[in-house]
Amino acid sequence: MKHVAFAVIGTVSVIALSFLATDLLAVKYESPSYTAEQAAIVAAEEPAVEVVPDAGPDTRPVVQHVPLPEQVKNIYMTSCVAGTPQFRERLIALMDETEVNSVIIDIKDYSGTISFPPKSAAWMPAWQNARCGTADMREFVARLHEKGIYTIGRVTVFQDPFYTAVRPDLAVKRADGVTVWKDNKGLSFIDVAAKDYWDHIIELSKEVYNLGFDEINYDYVRYPSDGPMSDISFPHSAKSPYGSDKPANLEAFFQYLHERMSDESVFAEYRHENTGRASSTPWLSADLFGMTTTNYDDLSIGQVLERAVPYFDFIAPMVYPSHYPNNYLGLGDPNDYPYKIVHHAMQSGVHRLASPTTQVAGFKHTRIGTTTPAVYQKPVYPASKLRTWIQDFDYGGDYDATDVRNQIQASYDAGVMDWMIWAPSNTYTRGALLGPETPYRSAD
């Protein structure tokens, strides 16, 4: 029997299918044991055949990715370095010659401007007013991929002096509720509960993934600090369902971000290949202040470890020893004890993720009993959810190859095998890095 192609739609196709069904029945039930009436009864019991129209070839442009490495070993690149070919070539050479297999590149930094020309009209001014960046970001990412380098795009979220000038109605305000608040560096912030801005960030995130980045990292996911905190107000937060509850407002943002970024249709303009995962969506990570692994309060910025973990693939605490107070753990100057600081911080984070209970309330947590203080049941997560931010800059101390390597080893010994090295200068301590394809624990 010849195959029949169906290209006609509407009434004509229905009639054609009816005649075809009758002919097929005549063939199938052509037997003395079947009367016409019996054949009709049997035909009624046959399952319906769904005819799916040919969608035609997928002509969308293709974006090739690099799957998540078994172990992420990452260095940071500013937007200025990304736009300076000679400098970025030096970092590529460093990746070629060492164990480093991943790079995180500034997409949107503290200025609020972005490092590549977007398609989005809403984001174009942030490129046109950028202090640094590169017009060939797509080609640059493709070149990194050719070398097998996993690429992460870093997006500072609520710290955004550029957009607060465009939309001051979304900004954190001074106590008068009118004047835009600024921190000690003169930088302004968007109010965490300003939902219009959430979609603005989603739009940027979509462009970043469609450029070819494999993962999107969100930094400054917090309320502001380090400024005149007695002269500050959060108009959007005050009107939100959670009011002055900073952790809840921040978790609401995390939840929304997760839902939208898990939707494949958001990125459907391109065909994403070689993602190494079941979905055509980016991996997501968030940077948290280092002390979120040891503190249970929100540090006055809304960040609580347990309330961020459910919504990201990876959490990267910034456990730089220089950012801990003097005599932390009774050690005196924390810069003199990089191994102990990092090991304690990351081990605490691992234990908190692995615990089935917590004293922290959260959208994903269920209170157990009526004891005081409250205890909540929570999801359990593996240590692989964590990445360690490593300090390779001389703030508070002189960090040499031993200090940097000791932090990496401290992370391993705490059970966290992925790390990201931060050097604002983008000049990394070569002696702290091992050769390519080095096993996990061959440090020192």
C-alpha positions as CSV (number, residue, x, y, z in Angstrom):
1,M,0.0,0.0,0.0
2,K,1.4,3.4,-0.9
3,H,2.0,6.0,1.8
4,V,-0.3,9.1,1.5
5,A,1.1,12.6,2.2
6,F,-1.3,15.1,3.8
7,A,-0.7,18.7,2.9
8,V,-4.2,20.0,2.6
9,I,-5.8,21.5,5.7
10,G,-9.4,22.3,6.6
11,T,-12.5,20.7,5.2
12,V,-10.8,19.1,2.3
13,S,-8.4,17.2,4.5
14,V,-11.2,15.9,6.7
15,I,-13.1,14.6,3.7
16,A,-9.9,13.0,2.3
17,L,-9.2,11.3,5.6
18,S,-12.8,10.0,5.7
19,F,-12.5,8.4,2.3
20,L,-9.0,7.0,3.2
21,A,-10.3,5.5,6.4
22,T,-13.1,3.8,4.5
23,D,-10.7,2.3,2.0
24,L,-8.4,1.1,4.7
25,L,-11.2,-0.6,6.5
26,A,-12.2,-2.3,3.3
27,V,-8.7,-3.8,3.1
28,K,-8.3,-4.6,6.8
29,Y,-11.7,-6.2,7.2
30,E,-12.0,-7.9,3.8
31,S,-12.9,-11.3,5.1
32,P,-16.0,-13.6,4.9
33,S,-16.1,-13.6,8.7
34,Y,-16.9,-9.9,8.9
35,T,-20.1,-8.3,7.8
36,A,-20.2,-4.6,6.9
37,E,-21.9,-3.9,10.2
38,Q,-19.3,-5.9,12.2
39,A,-16.5,-4.1,10.4
40,A,-18.0,-0.7,11.3
41,I,-18.1,-1.8,15.0
42,V,-14.5,-2.8,15.0
43,A,-13.5,0.4,13.2
44,A,-15.2,2.4,15.9
45,E,-13.0,0.7,18.5
46,E,-9.8,1.5,16.7
47,P,-7.7,4.3,18.3
48,A,-7.8,7.6,16.4
49,V,-4.6,8.3,14.4
50,E,-3.3,11.8,15.0
51,V,-1.9,13.4,11.9
52,V,0.9,15.8,12.9
53,P,1.6,18.4,10.2
54,D,5.2,18.6,9.1
55,A,6.7,21.6,10.9
56,G,9.5,21.8,8.3
57,P,13.2,22.3,9.0
58,D,14.4,24.2,12.1
59,T,15.9,27.3,10.5
60,R,16.7,29.0,13.8
61,P,20.4,30.2,14.2
62,V,22.4,27.7,16.3
63,V,24.3,28.4,19.5
64,Q,26.9,25.9,20.5
65,H,27.6,25.5,24.2
66,V,30.2,23.7,26.3
67,P,28.8,21.3,28.9
68,L,29.4,21.9,32.6
69,P,32.8,20.5,33.5
70,E,33.1,17.8,36.0
71,Q,34.9,20.3,38.1
72,V,34.7,24.0,37.6
73,K,38.1,25.9,37.9
74,N,37.4,29.4,37.1
75,I,39.0,32.9,36.7
76,Y,37.3,36.3,36.4
77,M,37.5,38.7,33.5
78,T,36.4,42.3,33.5
79,S,34.5,43.9,30.7
80,C,37.5,46.1,30.0
81,V,39.8,43.1,29.6
82,A,37.2,41.4,27.4
83,G,37.5,44.4,25.2
84,T,41.3,44.5,25.1
85,P,42.4,41.7,22.7
86,Q,46.0,41.5,23.9
87,F,45.1,41.3,27.6
88,R,42.3,38.7,27.0
89,E,44.8,36.6,25.0
90,R,47.0,36.4,28.0
91,L,44.2,35.0,30.0
92,I,43.3,32.5,27.3
93,A,47.0,31.4,27.4
94,L,46.7,31.0,31.2
95,M,43.7,28.7,30.7
96,D,45.6,26.7,28.0
97,E,48.6,26.2,30.3
98,T,46.9,25.5,33.6
99,E,44.1,23.6,35.2
100,V,41.7,26.5,34.7
101,N,38.8,25.4,32.4
102,S,36.3,28.2,32.9
103,V,36.0,31.9,32.8
104,I,33.4,34.4,34.2
105,I,33.1,37.6,32.2
106,D,31.4,40.8,33.3
107,I,28.2,41.4,31.3
108,K,26.8,44.1,33.6
109,D,29.1,45.5,36.3
110,Y,28.9,48.0,39.1
111,S,28.3,50.8,36.6
112,G,25.0,49.3,35.4
113,T,26.3,49.4,31.8
114,I,26.8,46.3,29.7
115,S,29.7,44.8,27.8
116,F,28.2,43.9,24.5
117,P,25.7,45.3,21.9
118,P,22.3,43.9,22.6
119,K,19.3,43.3,20.4
120,S,17.0,44.7,23.1
121,A,16.1,48.3,22.6
122,A,15.6,48.6,26.4
123,W,19.2,47.6,27.0
124,M,20.9,49.4,24.1
125,P,21.5,52.6,26.1
126,A,23.4,50.5,28.7
127,W,25.8,49.5,25.8
128,Q,25.9,52.9,24.2
129,N,27.0,54.5,27.5
130,A,29.4,51.6,28.5
131,R,32.8,52.5,29.8
132,C,34.2,49.1,28.6
133,G,33.1,46.1,26.5
134,T,33.5,44.4,23.2
135,A,31.4,44.4,20.0
136,D,32.6,40.8,19.2
137,M,31.4,39.1,22.4
138,R,29.5,36.4,20.4
139,E,32.7,35.6,18.4
140,F,34.8,35.7,21.6
141,V,32.6,33.3,23.4
142,A,32.6,31.0,20.3
143,R,36.4,31.0,20.4
144,L,36.5,30.1,24.1
145,H,34.1,27.3,23.3
146,E,36.4,26.0,20.6
147,K,39.1,25.6,23.3
148,G,36.6,23.8,25.5
149,I,36.3,26.7,28.0
150,Y,33.1,26.9,29.9
151,T,31.8,30.5,29.9
152,I,29.8,32.3,32.6
153,G,28.3,35.7,32.2
154,R,28.3,37.8,35.4
155,V,25.3,40.2,35.9
156,T,25.3,42.6,38.9
157,V,21.6,42.9,39.7
158,F,20.4,45.5,42.2
159,Q,23.5,47.7,42.2
160,D,22.7,49.8,39.1
161,P,23.5,53.5,39.1
162,F,22.8,53.7,35.3
163,Y,19.3,52.4,35.5
164,T,18.4,54.3,38.6
165,A,19.0,57.5,36.6
166,V,16.7,56.2,33.8
167,R,14.0,54.9,36.3
168,P,14.5,56.7,39.6
169,D,11.0,55.5,40.5
170,L,12.5,52.0,41.0
171,A,15.4,53.1,43.1
172,V,16.2,52.8,46.8
173,K,15.5,56.2,48.2
174,R,16.7,58.3,51.1
175,A,14.4,58.6,54.1
176,D,12.4,61.4,52.3
177,G,11.2,58.8,49.9
178,V,12.1,61.0,46.9
179,T,15.8,61.4,46.7
180,V,17.8,58.5,45.3
181,W,20.1,57.0,48.0
182,K,23.8,56.4,47.3
183,D,26.3,54.3,49.1
184,N,29.8,55.5,50.3
185,K,31.1,55.0,46.7
186,G,28.3,57.1,45.2
187,L,26.6,54.0,43.8
188,S,22.8,53.7,43.8
189,F,20.6,50.6,43.9
190,I,17.3,49.3,42.6
191,D,14.8,48.4,45.3
192,V,14.7,44.6,45.5
193,A,10.9,44.5,45.3
194,A,10.7,46.7,42.1
195,K,9.1,44.0,39.9
196,D,9.4,46.0,36.7
197,Y,13.1,45.6,37.1
198,W,12.9,41.9,37.4
199,D,11.7,41.6,33.8
200,H,14.4,44.0,32.7
201,I,17.0,41.5,34.2
202,I,15.2,38.6,32.5
203,E,15.5,40.3,29.2
204,L,19.3,40.8,29.6
205,S,19.7,37.2,30.8
206,K,18.0,36.0,27.7
207,E,20.4,37.9,25.5
208,V,23.4,36.6,27.5
209,Y,22.4,33.0,27.0
210,N,21.6,33.5,23.3
211,L,25.0,35.0,22.8
212,G,26.4,31.6,23.8
213,F,27.3,31.9,27.5
214,D,26.7,28.5,29.2
215,E,25.8,29.9,32.6
216,I,24.6,33.2,34.1
217,N,25.9,34.3,37.4
218,Y,24.0,36.9,39.5
219,D,25.9,39.2,41.8
220,Y,24.7,42.0,44.1
221,V,21.5,40.1,44.7
222,R,20.9,42.0,47.9
223,Y,19.8,45.1,49.6
224,P,22.5,47.9,49.8
225,S,24.9,48.5,52.6
226,D,28.0,50.5,53.3
227,G,26.4,53.9,53.2
228,P,24.2,56.2,55.2
229,M,21.8,53.5,56.5
230,S,20.0,55.8,58.8
231,D,18.8,57.8,55.8
232,I,17.4,55.1,53.6
233,S,14.0,53.8,52.6
234,F,12.6,51.1,50.3
235,P,9.3,52.3,48.8
236,H,8.7,49.2,46.7
237,S,9.5,46.8,49.4
238,A,7.2,48.6,51.8
239,K,4.3,48.1,49.4
240,S,5.1,44.5,48.7
241,P,3.3,41.6,50.3
242,Y,6.3,41.1,52.5
243,G,6.8,44.7,53.7
244,S,10.1,45.2,55.5
245,D,11.0,41.4,55.4
246,K,14.1,41.7,53.3
247,P,14.8,37.9,53.1
248,A,11.2,37.3,51.9
249,N,11.4,40.0,49.3
250,L,14.7,38.7,48.0
251,E,13.4,35.1,47.9
252,A,10.4,36.3,45.9
253,F,12.8,37.6,43.3
254,F,14.8,34.4,43.3
255,Q,11.6,32.4,42.8
256,Y,10.5,34.6,39.9
257,L,14.0,34.5,38.3
258,H,14.1,30.7,38.6
259,E,10.6,30.2,37.0
260,R,11.3,32.5,34.1
261,M,14.8,31.2,33.4
262,S,13.6,27.6,33.5
263,D,11.2,28.3,30.7
264,E,12.7,27.1,27.4
265,S,10.4,29.4,25.3
266,V,12.3,32.4,26.7
267,F,15.3,31.3,24.7
268,A,13.5,29.8,21.7
269,E,14.8,32.4,19.2
270,Y,18.0,30.3,18.9
271,R,18.6,26.5,18.9
272,H,20.9,25.7,21.7
273,E,23.1,22.6,21.2
274,N,25.6,20.7,23.3
275,T,24.2,22.1,26.5
276,G,25.1,18.9,28.4
277,R,21.7,18.9,30.0
278,A,18.1,17.9,29.2
279,S,16.8,21.5,28.8
280,S,17.8,24.3,26.5
281,T,18.2,26.7,29.4
282,P,21.3,28.2,31.1
283,W,22.8,27.0,34.3
284,L,22.2,29.7,37.0
285,S,24.5,30.7,39.9
286,A,24.4,33.4,42.6
287,D,27.1,35.1,44.6
288,L,26.4,35.5,48.3
289,F,28.3,37.3,51.0
290,G,30.8,34.9,52.6
291,M,29.3,35.0,56.1
292,T,26.0,33.6,54.8
293,T,27.5,30.2,55.4
294,T,28.0,30.9,59.1
295,N,25.4,33.5,60.0
296,Y,21.7,32.7,60.3
297,D,20.5,36.3,60.2
298,D,20.3,38.2,56.8
299,L,23.3,40.4,57.6
300,S,20.9,43.3,57.0
301,I,21.1,42.8,53.2
302,G,18.4,40.1,52.8
303,Q,20.8,37.2,52.0
304,V,20.2,33.9,53.8
305,L,21.8,30.8,52.4
306,E,18.9,28.4,52.7
307,R,16.5,30.9,51.0
308,A,18.8,31.2,47.9
309,V,19.8,27.6,47.4
310,P,16.5,26.2,46.0
311,Y,16.5,28.6,43.1
312,F,20.0,28.3,41.6
313,D,22.1,25.5,40.3
314,F,25.1,26.8,42.2
315,I,25.8,29.2,45.1
316,A,29.1,30.9,45.3
317,P,29.9,32.4,48.7
318,M,32.6,35.1,48.6
319,V,34.6,33.7,51.5
320,Y,37.6,36.1,51.0
321,P,39.6,36.0,54.2
322,S,40.1,39.8,54.1
323,H,36.4,40.3,54.4
324,Y,36.1,38.7,57.8
325,P,36.6,40.7,61.0
326,N,39.7,40.7,63.1
327,N,40.0,37.9,65.6
328,Y,37.4,35.8,63.7
329,L,37.4,32.3,65.2
330,G,39.9,33.8,67.6
331,L,42.6,33.8,64.9
332,G,43.7,37.5,65.0
333,D,44.2,38.9,61.5
334,P,42.1,36.6,59.2
335,N,44.5,37.4,56.3
336,D,47.2,35.4,58.1
337,Y,44.9,32.3,58.1
338,P,43.4,31.9,54.6
339,Y,43.1,28.1,54.9
340,K,41.3,28.1,58.2
341,I,38.9,30.9,57.2
342,V,37.9,29.3,53.9
343,H,37.7,25.8,55.3
344,H,35.5,26.8,58.2
345,A,33.2,28.9,56.0
346,M,32.7,26.3,53.3
347,Q,32.4,23.3,55.7
348,S,29.7,25.2,57.5
349,G,27.9,25.8,54.2
350,V,28.1,22.1,53.3
351,H,26.7,21.1,56.6
352,R,23.8,23.5,56.3
353,L,22.9,22.3,52.8
354,A,23.0,18.7,53.9
355,S,20.8,19.2,57.0
356,P,17.1,18.3,56.6
357,T,16.2,20.9,59.2
358,T,16.9,24.6,59.8
359,Q,16.0,27.5,62.1
360,V,15.5,29.6,59.0
361,A,12.0,30.3,57.6
362,G,11.5,30.1,53.9
363,F,9.1,29.5,51.1
364,K,10.3,26.0,50.7
365,H,10.4,25.2,54.4
366,T,7.7,23.7,56.7
367,R,7.6,24.3,60.4
368,I,8.0,21.3,62.6
369,G,5.9,21.4,65.8
370,T,5.6,24.5,67.9
371,T,8.9,24.7,69.7
372,T,10.7,27.9,70.3
373,P,12.9,28.8,68.5
374,A,11.1,27.4,65.5
375,V,12.5,24.5,63.6
376,Y,11.7,23.9,59.9
377,Q,12.0,21.0,57.6
378,K,13.8,21.8,54.4
379,P,15.2,20.2,51.2
380,V,18.6,18.6,51.4
381,Y,21.3,19.6,48.9
382,P,24.7,18.1,48.0
383,A,28.0,19.9,48.5
384,S,28.2,20.2,44.7
385,K,25.7,23.0,44.9
386,L,28.5,25.2,46.3
387,R,31.4,26.9,44.7
388,T,34.1,28.7,46.6
389,W,35.2,32.2,45.6
390,I,39.0,32.4,46.2
391,Q,40.9,35.6,47.0
392,D,43.8,36.5,44.7
393,F,44.2,40.2,45.6
394,D,46.1,42.1,48.2
395,Y,43.4,43.7,50.2
396,G,44.3,43.5,53.9
397,G,47.3,41.3,53.3
398,D,49.9,40.1,50.8
399,Y,48.5,37.1,49.0
400,D,51.1,34.9,47.3
401,A,50.9,31.5,45.5
402,T,50.8,29.6,48.8
403,D,47.9,31.7,50.2
404,V,45.9,31.2,47.0
405,R,46.6,27.5,46.8
406,N,45.8,27.0,50.5
407,Q,42.3,28.4,49.9
408,I,41.7,26.0,47.0
409,Q,42.9,23.1,49.2
410,A,40.6,24.3,52.1
411,S,37.7,24.2,49.7
412,Y,38.6,20.6,48.7
413,D,39.0,19.6,52.3
414,A,35.6,21.0,53.1
415,G,34.0,18.9,50.3
416,V,33.6,21.7,47.7
417,M,35.4,20.8,44.5
418,D,34.5,23.8,42.4
419,W,36.2,27.2,42.7
420,M,36.3,30.7,41.2
421,I,39.3,33.0,41.6
422,W,38.7,36.7,42.0
423,A,41.4,39.2,41.0
424,P,40.0,42.7,40.1
425,S,43.3,43.3,38.2
426,N,42.8,40.1,36.2
427,T,46.4,39.3,37.0
428,Y,46.5,35.9,38.5
429,T,49.1,34.2,40.6
430,R,50.4,31.6,38.1
431,G,52.2,29.7,40.8
432,A,49.0,28.9,42.6
433,L,47.6,27.0,39.6
434,L,48.4,23.4,38.6
435,G,48.8,22.0,35.1
436,P,45.9,20.9,32.9
437,E,43.9,17.8,33.7
438,T,45.2,17.7,37.3
439,P,43.2,15.3,39.6
440,Y,41.1,16.9,42.4
441,R,43.4,16.6,45.4
442,S,46.9,16.8,44.0
443,A,47.4,20.3,45.5
444,D,50.6,21.3,47.5
